[in-house]
């Protein structure tokens, strides 16, 4: 009996941890009734706890960073697995993996002290001068400190890049050698074989990389809090400041220790953040499962 229960208990540890997190957050709310304004846009504690601004800000920063990380990660993975010689990949691959080990506070300090001034004085004004005719890139001129959406998206891209690159690279390398050689033998170029054989074959891993990268960018806290110039406001253009749920909880954590209303509000916000992250991951698993079923049916 114990031999049968042992593996089941060990396998259930992630579920138990998740349930404990949810239960602790629920009890931390004290079942306080924050009213319908909790889902609104009016953030004026302790009178109003509208989190809509921070939900929008979380998506506005995470989605562009995800697309950039996926595009760069796909390019790095293709270069590493298809075009570069093996001795070069042995040297370059570890550097991409090492990016995952850099603490987020280091990204934040580097971004705040070195990258943000460049964005504020050079990059943002250049984008404003040349692309202000595009909706979202005009309007209010960028401020000179460089803090806001562009630097936040840039840092989140770097932080999501290692996991996306690693998964895409492993997916492309899982392609059987026979399939690759048969494609080349039929006259396809390396790019044609990559586009028509390797990428479709590794689509499951590529999709998984996208959803894990989104989770990395969506829940990032310290680095975003340092460079986003967090405020309870919707972004009016590409250069604006806004706020995310994770950064807002981080910046106001000290208030939760002295006020039950703050503790309840931040706990509710944490539950919303957790629910969105879990929903995105569940949707991702369903999409990956559909891709696998489609591939099996195609065989």
Secondary structure, DSSP 8 states (H G I E B T S, - for coil): -HHHHHHHHHHTHHHHHHHHHHHHHHHHHTT----GGGGSS-EETTTEE--HHHHHHHHHHHHHHHHHHHHHHHHHHHIIIIIS-HHHHHHHHHHHHHGGGS-HHHHHHHIIIIIHHHIIIIIHHHHHHHHTTSTTSSSS---TT--SHHHHHHHHHHHHHHHHHHHHHHHHHTS-HHHHHHHHHTT--HHHHIIIIIHHHTHHHHHHHHHHHHHHHHT--HHHHHHS---SS---STT-----HHHHHHHTHHHHTT-HHHHHHHHHHHHHHHHHHHHHHHHHHHHHHHHHHHHHHH-
